[in-house]
Amino acid sequence: MTLVTGAMLASDALTSGPISTITPLHQSPIPHAEVVRLLAAWTDDGRADDLTEHEERYGRLPSLLPGRGVRRHLLIDSVRRAGLRGRGGAGFPTAEKLTAVAAAKGRAVVVANGCEGDPTSSKDHTLMQLAPHLVLDGIAVACYAVDAADAVLCLHQGSPALEPMRAALAQRRDPVPVTIAEVPPRYVASESSALVNFLTTGAALPTTGPRAAERGVKGRPTLVDNVETLAHLALIARYGDEWFREAGTQQSPGSTLLTIGGAVTWPGVYEVEYGIPISDALELAGGESESLQAVAVGGLGGTWLPVSVADELPLTHEDFAALGLPLGIPSIVALPAQACGVAETARVLRYLAHESAGQCGPCMFGLPAVAEDFALLAAGRRDRELLDRLERRLGVVPGRGACSHPDAAIGFAASALSAFADDVRAHAAGRPCRWAAQQPWMPLPEEAA
């Protein structure tokens, strides 16, 4: 996947240290895209900075030794004023996590989640390959903020980020050493409670129980944060909360890495301001490569939106919440008009049902049943009870699972019934998908496609 970024952030926009600018591979005049922070180290050949170059570009971190640098509570207060929200999908306020872990009893653990289990997203892998030291800076800042004794970077087995992160770690001597844990490459294995469970018991399965902030890895208070979130934390520690808020919106400040795929000219990873309309984001990727009917926003547990709805919808937590939708993982997949959204949804649901932990009824029975109904619908199987049965199943699964996996899958399925209503009615009337041999558009692992 080609890396492309929106536009340049001038170095004089920063008041507390040096930062370089870059020339994007595909320059865009869109005002909302004029922010490059995390990917400021990007070069034409995609070479990551070594530690010396990294510190020359961004400036050195403030001292992370007690008594020499900013006090922990002041650092957390700055993160709170910045309004940093998690970039892993849930969008939870980072300062609240830091506060909870810092206040808990016992020496804390920091877990950096770089697994990136959703196949629609490449942002975390891109960030770790091109700016590994920024991620490690963020881990160091988080360790200082919560007084952690241990830090773990979780990556999936075979991750393309393994070697860049190992190479970067070899150049550093941080106050809290970072170890790398290789997690089984399963979709649900990167869920936060699954990571805590894996680091405690060796089983990468989601769990219910106390919050990780109170009782996480081996019973210790644990901060679990996405690697992009931590990279933003490193920038806030350097440049402050006011600088961070110069981009984005009041409730969704800052920039974010956005993966854009599907029927666009330049699929890739882009750094954009929160608040950019979806139509402008697609223009960053060179625009549609063919006429579109819908976009999938937020990953496999996200939402299908018709283009007529999506075009001017800003990418912010508040604008999606106003529609009753989660923003989810920062990813967009553009679906062309000639594709079948019902068939694409059936593929995704089959994958999600297969990837469940199989620990509760909704995953063991609910998701496979919904996936089968969608497969029958896509095939045009004439069944008068199919839609009623599907609607009933979509209504009983949410809220009953051991983790959020079934709820997210059901939300994605429900959005398809609305976004592709005409095709749903046609298939239910016995007309099979017009494009039985269509090119798949939603990116899934080969064995699941």
RODO-2510 file (C-alpha; in nm, 4 decimals, decimal comma):
residues 449
     n   res          X          Y          Z
     1     m     0,0000     0,0000     0,0000
     2     t     0,1374     0,3393    -0,1015
     3     l     0,1788     0,5951     0,1720
     4     v     0,0403     0,9350     0,0884
     5     t    -0,0276     1,2337     0,3106
     6     g    -0,2539     1,5326     0,2855
     7     a    -0,0347     1,8417     0,2904
     8     m     0,2441     2,0121     0,4776
     9     l     0,2507     2,1585     0,8290
    10     a     0,4912     2,4529     0,8355
    11     s     0,7633     2,4369     1,0974
    12     d     0,6744     2,7815     1,2334
    13     a     0,3381     2,6410     1,3452
    14     l     0,5264     2,4791     1,6323
    15     t     0,6512     2,6945     1,9129
    16     s     0,8346     2,4459     2,1318
    17     g     1,0753     2,2615     1,9070
    18     p     1,1854     2,1770     1,5554
    19     i     0,9790     1,9803     1,3082
    20     s     1,0423     1,9294     0,9389
    21     t     0,7959     1,9469     0,6550
    22     i     0,7471     1,6977     0,3747
    23     t     0,6332     1,7096     0,0183
    24     p     0,3458     1,4663    -0,0292
    25     l     0,3538     1,2124    -0,3067
    26     h     0,0110     1,3413    -0,4167
    27     q    -0,0334     1,7084    -0,3219
    28     s    -0,3881     1,8170    -0,2374
    29     p    -0,5227     2,1727    -0,2081
    30     i    -0,7966     2,0689     0,0370
    31     p    -0,7757     2,3017     0,3414
    32     h    -0,8934     2,0367     0,5892
    33     a    -0,5970     1,8181     0,4962
    34     e    -0,3250     2,0723     0,5670
    35     v    -0,1750     1,8967     0,8666
    36     v     0,1235     1,6651     0,8884
    37     r     0,2434     1,5799     1,2353
    38     l     0,2924     1,2095     1,2932
    39     l     0,4278     1,1543     0,9432
    40     a     0,6577     1,4556     0,9316
    41     a     0,9547     1,2211     0,9067
    42     w     0,8309     1,0653     0,5861
    43     t     1,0670     1,0791     0,2895
    44     d     1,0280     0,9726    -0,0708
    45     d     1,1890     0,6361    -0,0017
    46     g     0,9897     0,5788     0,3161
    47     r     1,3034     0,5581     0,5327
    48     a     1,2495     0,5950     0,9046
    49     d     1,4648     0,8336     1,1068
    50     d     1,7233     0,6859     1,3400
    51     l     1,7197     0,8174     1,6969
    52     t     1,9566     1,1075     1,6268
    53     e     1,7608     1,2223     1,3210
    54     h     1,4351     1,1778     1,5105
    55     e     1,5469     1,4064     1,7931
    56     e     1,6823     1,6624     1,5469
    57     r     1,3448     1,6672     1,3726
    58     y     1,1113     1,6777     1,6726
    59     g     1,3342     1,7993     1,9519
    60     r     1,4141     1,5920     2,2613
    61     l     1,1453     1,4889     2,5036
    62     p     1,1176     1,6764     2,8342
    63     s     1,2964     1,4937     3,1145
    64     l     1,1075     1,1834     3,2267
    65     l     1,3000     1,1508     3,5516
    66     p     1,1171     1,2374     3,8765
    67     g     1,2070     1,5831     4,0045
    68     r     1,3705     1,6937     3,6779
    69     g     1,0822     1,7395     3,4377
    70     v     0,7162     1,8326     3,4367
    71     r     0,5201     1,6775     3,7227
    72     r     0,3056     1,3789     3,6389
    73     h    -0,0256     1,5409     3,7274
    74     l     0,0610     1,8478     3,5189
    75     l     0,1391     1,6252     3,2226
    76     i    -0,1956     1,4495     3,2569
    77     d    -0,3692     1,7872     3,2914
    78     s    -0,2092     1,8950     2,9630
    79     v    -0,3375     1,5794     2,7916
    80     r    -0,6835     1,6531     2,9316
    81     r    -0,6788     2,0082     2,7972
    82     a    -0,5565     1,8778     2,4632
    83     g    -0,8636     1,6551     2,4404
    84     l    -0,6653     1,3597     2,3048
    85     r    -0,8947     1,0664     2,2308
    86     g    -0,7925     0,7101     2,1597
    87     r    -0,7129     0,6307     1,7974
    88     g    -0,7854     0,2575     1,8245
    89     g    -1,1573     0,2853     1,7489
    90     a    -1,3394     0,3597     2,0737
    91     g    -1,2243     0,7210     2,0990
    92     f    -1,2029     0,7134     2,4790
    93     p    -1,0435     1,0235     2,6402
    94     t    -0,6774     0,9420     2,7037
    95     a    -0,6483     1,1627     3,0121
    96     e    -0,9225     0,9622     3,1861
    97     k    -0,7274     0,6411     3,1283
    98     l    -0,4058     0,7980     3,2531
    99     t    -0,5782     0,9345     3,5624
   100     a    -0,7392     0,6017     3,6506
   101     v    -0,4162     0,4038     3,6156
   102     a    -0,2089     0,6633     3,8014
   103     a    -0,4549     0,6574     4,0931
   104     a    -0,4713     0,2782     4,1234
   105     k    -0,2717     0,0852     4,3808
   106     g     0,0397    -0,0997     4,2663
   107     r     0,3106    -0,0420     4,0044
   108     a     0,1457     0,0055     3,6704
   109     v     0,2015    -0,1633     3,3339
   110     v     0,1789     0,0191     2,9993
   111     v     0,0589    -0,1891     2,7044
   112     a     0,0969    -0,0357     2,3581
   113     n    -0,1466    -0,1964     2,1149
   114     g     0,0081    -0,2161     1,7681
   115     c    -0,1692    -0,5312     1,6539
   116     e    -0,4059    -0,3604     1,4080
   117     g    -0,6371    -0,6586     1,3736
   118     d    -0,8856    -0,4911     1,1383
   119     p    -0,7865    -0,5615     0,7755
   120     t    -0,9341    -0,2319     0,6518
   121     s    -0,6630    -0,0382     0,8382
   122     s    -0,2889    -0,0035     0,7759
   123     k    -0,2279     0,3114     0,9772
   124     d    -0,0546     0,1598     1,2797
   125     h     0,1824    -0,0527     1,0713
   126     t     0,2639     0,2512     0,8585
   127     l     0,3297     0,4668     1,1641
   128     m     0,5598     0,2109     1,3260
   129     q     0,7557     0,1582     1,0054
   130     l     0,8028     0,5296     0,9330
   131     a     0,8094     0,6849     1,2810
   132     p     0,9028     0,4095     1,5280
   133     h     1,0751     0,6467     1,7697
   134     l     0,7641     0,8618     1,7993
   135     v     0,5721     0,5548     1,9176
   136     l     0,8469     0,4650     2,1642
   137     d     0,8536     0,8252     2,2873
   138     g     0,4814     0,7944     2,3555
   139     i     0,5319     0,4741     2,5518
   140     a     0,8014     0,6459     2,7592
   141     v     0,5732     0,9440     2,8302
   142     a     0,2863     0,7130     2,9288
   143     c     0,5148     0,5184     3,1618
   144     y     0,6175     0,8417     3,3324
   145     a     0,2588     0,9684     3,3589
   146     v     0,1317     0,6548     3,5390
   147     d     0,4591     0,5636     3,7167
   148     a     0,4808     0,2325     3,5315
   149     a     0,7429    -0,0291     3,6096
   150     d     0,6934    -0,2300     3,2892
   151     a     0,6033    -0,1589     2,9273
   152     v     0,4977    -0,4010     2,6534
   153     l     0,4468    -0,3386     2,2831
   154     c     0,1962    -0,5912     2,1441
   155     l     0,2242    -0,6834     1,7765
   156     h     0,0689    -0,9650     1,5810
   157     q     0,2964    -1,2521     1,4866
   158     g     0,4437    -1,1745     1,1451
   159     s     0,3651    -0,8027     1,1701
   160     p     0,5596    -0,5824     0,9243
   161     a     0,6305    -0,3524     1,2192
   162     l     0,8305    -0,6108     1,4152
   163     e     1,1706    -0,5430     1,2630
   164     p     1,1445    -0,1604     1,2525
   165     m     1,0390    -0,1512     1,6168
   166     r     1,3124    -0,3927     1,7253
   167     a     1,5708    -0,1850     1,5397
   168     a     1,4460     0,1348     1,7037
   169     l     1,4427    -0,0224     2,0498
   170     a     1,8074    -0,1244     2,0061
   171     q     1,9005     0,2453     1,9703
   172     r     1,7334     0,3563     2,2941
   173     r     1,7848     0,3434     2,6688
   174     d     1,4498     0,4508     2,8116
   175     p     1,3858     0,4693     3,1890
   176     v     1,1343     0,1834     3,1530
   177     p     1,2563    -0,0814     2,9055
   178     v     1,0016    -0,1920     2,6443
   179     t     0,9508    -0,5583     2,5581
   180     i     0,7717    -0,6847     2,2469
   181     a     0,4996    -0,9477     2,2778
   182     e     0,3907    -1,1315     1,9628
   183     v     0,0180    -1,1970     1,9736
   184     p    -0,1655    -1,4624     1,7660
   185     p    -0,2896    -1,3012     1,4428
   186     r    -0,6612    -1,3289     1,5185
   187     y    -0,9157    -1,0517     1,4785
   188     v    -1,0319    -1,0502     1,8424
   189     a    -0,6814    -1,1067     1,9828
   190     s    -0,6094    -0,7327     1,9654
   191     e    -0,9078    -0,6359     2,1810
   192     s    -0,7771    -0,4711     2,4988
   193     s    -0,8999    -0,7337     2,7450
   194     a    -0,7638    -1,0063     2,5150
   195     l    -0,4185    -0,8442     2,5291
   196     v    -0,4330    -0,8239     2,9091
   197     n    -0,5438    -1,1883     2,9227
   198     f    -0,2669    -1,2943     2,6835
   199     l     0,0041    -1,1177     2,8844
   200     t    -0,1318    -1,2750     3,2024
   201     t    -0,2294    -1,6291     3,0990
   202     g    -0,1076    -1,6775     2,7410
   203     a    -0,4646    -1,6967     2,6038
   204     a    -0,5438    -1,4144     2,3587
   205     l    -0,9173    -1,4174     2,4321
   206     p    -1,1413    -1,1305     2,5468
   207     t    -1,2604    -1,1412     2,9069
   208     t    -1,5110    -0,9727     3,1322
   209     g    -1,4273    -0,8459     3,4772
   210     p    -1,2514    -0,5492     3,6370
   211     r    -1,1244    -0,2671     3,4205
   212     a    -0,7619    -0,2996     3,3158
   213     a    -0,6898     0,0345     3,4849
   214     e    -0,7748    -0,1279     3,8181
   215     r    -0,6743    -0,4899     3,7684
   216     g    -0,4981    -0,5634     3,4432
   217     v    -0,1842    -0,7579     3,3537
   218     k    -0,1153    -1,0024     3,6379
   219     g    -0,3508    -0,8067     3,8606
   220     r    -0,1651    -0,4762     3,8248
   221     p    -0,3139    -0,1453     3,7075
   222     t    -0,2665    -0,1372     3,3305
   223     l    -0,2856     0,1306     3,0646
   224     v    -0,3755    -0,0136     2,7224
   225     d    -0,3450     0,2417     2,4425
   226     n    -0,3216     0,2303     2,0655
   227     v     0,0239     0,3118     1,9250
   228     e    -0,1052     0,6142     1,7333
   229     t    -0,2591     0,7507     2,0520
   230     l     0,0795     0,7181     2,2215
   231     a     0,2558     0,8928     1,9330
   232     h     0,0202     1,1891     1,9737
   233     l     0,0978     1,1805     2,3469
   234     a     0,4665     1,2230     2,2637
   235     l     0,3884     1,5330     2,0564
   236     i     0,1696     1,6858     2,3291
   237     a     0,4532     1,6319     2,5794
   238     r     0,6825     1,8312     2,3472
   239     y     0,4588     2,1045     2,2053
   240     g     0,1669     2,1347     2,4485
   241     d    -0,2095     2,1171     2,4453
   242     e    -0,2698     2,4485     2,2688
   243     w    -0,0566     2,3374     1,9756
   244     f    -0,2428     2,0053     1,9589
   245     r    -0,5773     2,1851     1,9364
   246     e    -0,4684     2,3950     1,6405
   247     a    -0,5964     2,1076     1,4255
   248     g    -0,9304     1,9291     1,4355
   249     t    -1,2527     2,0280     1,6105
   250     q    -1,3526     2,1177     1,9654
   251     q    -1,4645     1,7657     2,0557
   252     s    -1,2318     1,5795     1,8166
   253     p    -0,9057     1,7769     1,8234
   254     g    -0,5835     1,6949     1,6425
   255     s    -0,4980     1,4912     1,3386
   256     t    -0,5494     1,1226     1,2728
   257     l    -0,4096     0,8613     1,0390
   258     l    -0,6779     0,7486     0,7967
   259     t    -0,6620     0,4417     0,5729
   260     i    -0,8520     0,4914     0,2460
   261     g    -0,9145     0,1938     0,0196
   262     g    -1,1551     0,0477    -0,2311
   263     a    -1,2451     0,2249    -0,5546
   264     v    -1,0115     0,5248    -0,5239
   265     t    -0,7179     0,6273    -0,7391
   266     w    -0,4482     0,6228    -0,4698
   267     p    -0,5334     0,3830    -0,1852
   268     g    -0,3139     0,4473     0,1153
   269     v    -0,2639     0,5977     0,4590
   270     y    -0,3262     0,9710     0,4982
   271     e    -0,2824     1,2079     0,7896
   272     v    -0,5846     1,4363     0,8103
   273     e    -0,7485     1,6770     1,0510
   274     y    -1,0542     1,5596     1,2321
   275     g    -1,3452     1,7403     1,0719
   276     i    -1,2522     1,6666     0,7107
   277     p    -1,5657     1,5700     0,5134
   278     i    -1,5613     1,2188     0,3714
   279     s    -1,5795     1,3596     0,0168
   280     d    -1,2609     1,5606     0,0787
   281     a    -1,0895     1,2537     0,2242
   282     l    -1,1697     1,0627    -0,0941
   283     e    -1,0285     1,3501    -0,2988
   284     l    -0,7025     1,3165    -0,1060
   285     a    -0,6863     0,9631    -0,2425
   286     g    -0,7203     1,0958    -0,5974
   287     g    -1,0984     1,0706    -0,5999
   288     e    -1,3133     0,7776    -0,6973
   289     s    -1,1745     0,5466    -0,9633
   290     e    -1,5311     0,4668    -1,0690
   291     s    -1,8769     0,5791    -0,9676
   292     l    -1,9522     0,5023    -0,6018
   293     q    -2,2669     0,3900    -0,4242
   294     a    -2,1503     0,3707    -0,0603
   295     v    -1,8552     0,3812     0,1765
   296     a    -1,7728     0,1634     0,4754
   297     v    -1,6439     0,3805     0,7603
   298     g    -1,4920     0,2531     1,0842
   299     g    -1,3639    -0,0890     0,9841
   300     l    -1,5388    -0,4250     0,9829
   301     g    -1,7297    -0,3247     1,2935
   302     g    -1,8211     0,0110     1,1445
   303     t    -2,0992     0,1394     0,9245
   304     w    -2,2091     0,1364     0,5612
   305     l    -2,3160     0,4841     0,4461
   306     p    -2,4700     0,5718     0,1080
   307     v    -2,2585     0,8263    -0,0777
   308     s    -2,5473     1,0735    -0,0613
   309     v    -2,5221     1,0648     0,3200
   310     a    -2,1463     1,0297     0,3493
   311     d    -2,0194     1,2985     0,1123
   312     e    -2,0455     1,6015     0,3409
   313     l    -2,0337     1,4127     0,6710
   314     p    -1,7326     1,5311     0,8742
   315     l    -1,5057     1,2673     1,0237
   316     t    -1,5566     1,3522     1,3903
   317     h    -1,6819     1,1635     1,6915
   318     e    -1,9514     1,4238     1,7504
   319     d    -2,0921     1,4200     1,3962
   320     f    -2,1134     1,0416     1,3918
   321     a    -2,2634     1,0360     1,7412
   322     a    -2,5350     1,2766     1,6234
   323     l    -2,6375     1,0038     1,3765
   324     g    -2,6252     0,7384     1,6459
   325     l    -2,3116     0,5867     1,4947
   326     p    -1,9601     0,5116     1,6220
   327     l    -1,6737     0,6689     1,4278
   328     g    -1,4696     0,3538     1,4883
   329     i    -1,1306     0,2771     1,3371
   330     p    -1,0138     0,5581     1,1058
   331     s    -1,0672     0,3809     0,7755
   332     i    -1,2805     0,4306     0,4650
   333     v    -1,3511     0,1698     0,1967
   334     a    -1,5188     0,3093    -0,1155
   335     l    -1,7666     0,0703    -0,2809
   336     p    -1,8322     0,1192    -0,6536
   337     a    -2,1823     0,1327    -0,7975
   338     q    -2,1293    -0,1910    -0,9886
   339     a    -2,0533    -0,3940    -0,6771
   340     c    -2,3056    -0,5698    -0,4544
   341     g    -2,3099    -0,4326    -0,1014
   342     v    -2,5128    -0,7284     0,0233
   343     a    -2,2550    -0,9744    -0,1065
   344     e    -1,9701    -0,7685     0,0437
   345     t    -2,1471    -0,7672     0,3790
   346     a    -2,2019    -1,1428     0,3597
   347     r    -1,8262    -1,1902     0,3074
   348     v    -1,7435    -0,9713     0,6061
   349     l    -1,9950    -1,1434     0,8343
   350     r    -1,8640    -1,4860     0,7408
   351     y    -1,5154    -1,3686     0,8349
   352     l    -1,6277    -1,2099     1,1623
   353     a    -1,8233    -1,5205     1,2612
   354     h    -1,5147    -1,7343     1,1946
   355     e    -1,2886    -1,4956     1,3871
   356     s    -1,4970    -1,4847     1,7046
   357     a    -1,3567    -1,6167     2,0309
   358     g    -1,6425    -1,8668     2,0551
   359     q    -1,6852    -1,8013     2,4256
   360     c    -2,0511    -1,6974     2,4406
   361     g    -2,3824    -1,7627     2,2716
   362     p    -2,3914    -1,4497     2,0548
   363     c    -2,0584    -1,5438     1,8938
   364     m    -2,1108    -1,9213     1,8858
   365     f    -2,4656    -1,9155     1,7493
   366     g    -2,5807    -1,5593     1,6754
   367     l    -2,3080    -1,4432     1,4359
   368     p    -2,3003    -1,7666     1,2285
   369     a    -2,6803    -1,7519     1,1952
   370     v    -2,6740    -1,3873     1,0806
   371     a    -2,3858    -1,4627     0,8408
   372     e    -2,5829    -1,7529     0,6929
   373     d    -2,8911    -1,5335     0,6480
   374     f    -2,6843    -1,2747     0,4621
   375     a    -2,5301    -1,5451     0,2435
   376     l    -2,8802    -1,6688     0,1520
   377     l    -2,9902    -1,3119     0,0852
   378     a    -2,6932    -1,2424    -0,1440
   379     a    -2,7643    -1,5657    -0,3311
   380     g    -3,1238    -1,4570    -0,3947
   381     r    -3,2678    -1,7520    -0,2064
   382     r    -3,6450    -1,7083    -0,2112
   383     d    -3,7550    -1,7273     0,1512
   384     r    -4,0549    -1,5281     0,2753
   385     e    -3,9318    -1,5461     0,6326
   386     l    -3,5710    -1,4489     0,5638
   387     l    -3,5899    -1,0736     0,6280
   388     d    -3,8141    -1,1099     0,9324
   389     r    -3,5814    -1,3762     1,0724
   390     l    -3,2757    -1,1617     1,0016
   391     e    -3,4267    -0,8534     1,1645
   392     r    -3,5210    -1,0596     1,4694
   393     r    -3,1702    -1,1992     1,5043
   394     l    -3,0144    -0,8563     1,4630
   395     g    -3,2266    -0,7404     1,7535
   396     v    -3,1442    -1,0129     2,0054
   397     v    -2,7646    -1,0412     1,9738
   398     p    -2,6441    -0,6943     2,0892
   399     g    -2,5569    -0,6491     2,4550
   400     r    -2,5299    -1,0196     2,5310
   401     g    -2,1693    -1,0964     2,4357
   402     a    -1,8610    -1,1289     2,6510
   403     c    -1,6954    -0,8508     2,4473
   404     s    -1,7923    -0,5931     2,1849
   405     h    -1,7234    -0,8206     1,8872
   406     p    -2,0808    -0,9425     1,8262
   407     d    -2,2299    -0,5954     1,8801
   408     a    -1,9941    -0,4407     1,6241
   409     a    -2,0649    -0,7130     1,3674
   410     i    -2,4396    -0,6777     1,4133
   411     g    -2,4149    -0,3004     1,3761
   412     f    -2,2300    -0,3454     1,0470
   413     a    -2,4943    -0,5915     0,9244
   414     a    -2,7820    -0,3626     1,0230
   415     s    -2,6256    -0,0681     0,8410
   416     a    -2,6122    -0,2781     0,5216
   417     l    -2,9870    -0,3405     0,5302
   418     s    -3,0383     0,0362     0,5295
   419     a    -2,7600     0,1439     0,2924
   420     f    -2,8460    -0,1213     0,0316
   421     a    -3,2224    -0,1305     0,0844
   422     d    -3,3087    -0,1628    -0,2860
   423     d    -3,0708    -0,4554    -0,3377
   424     v    -3,1920    -0,6179    -0,0162
   425     r    -3,5507    -0,6133    -0,1441
   426     a    -3,4448    -0,7424    -0,4844
   427     h    -3,2461    -1,0311    -0,3363
   428     a    -3,5261    -1,1167    -0,0944
   429     a    -3,7612    -1,1387    -0,3925
   430     g    -3,5435    -1,4114    -0,5416
   431     r    -3,3044    -1,2172    -0,7613
   432     p    -2,9434    -1,3229    -0,6954
   433     c    -2,6481    -1,0901    -0,6960
   434     r    -2,5915    -0,9476    -1,0450
   435     w    -2,2169    -0,9741    -0,9993
   436     a    -2,1616    -1,3295    -0,8790
   437     a    -1,7981    -1,3186    -0,9910
   438     q    -1,7392    -0,9625    -0,8746
   439     q    -1,4074    -0,8329    -0,7520
   440     p    -1,4096    -0,8261    -0,3693
   441     w    -1,3706    -0,4748    -0,2301
   442     m    -1,3644    -0,5153     0,1457
   443     p    -1,0071    -0,6292     0,2285
   444     l    -1,0069    -0,9634     0,4078
   445     p    -0,7321    -1,2188     0,4658
   446     e    -0,7026    -1,4463     0,1626
   447     e    -0,8188    -1,7568     0,3432
   448     a    -1,1408    -1,5808     0,4464
   449     a    -1,2177    -1,4092     0,1167
***
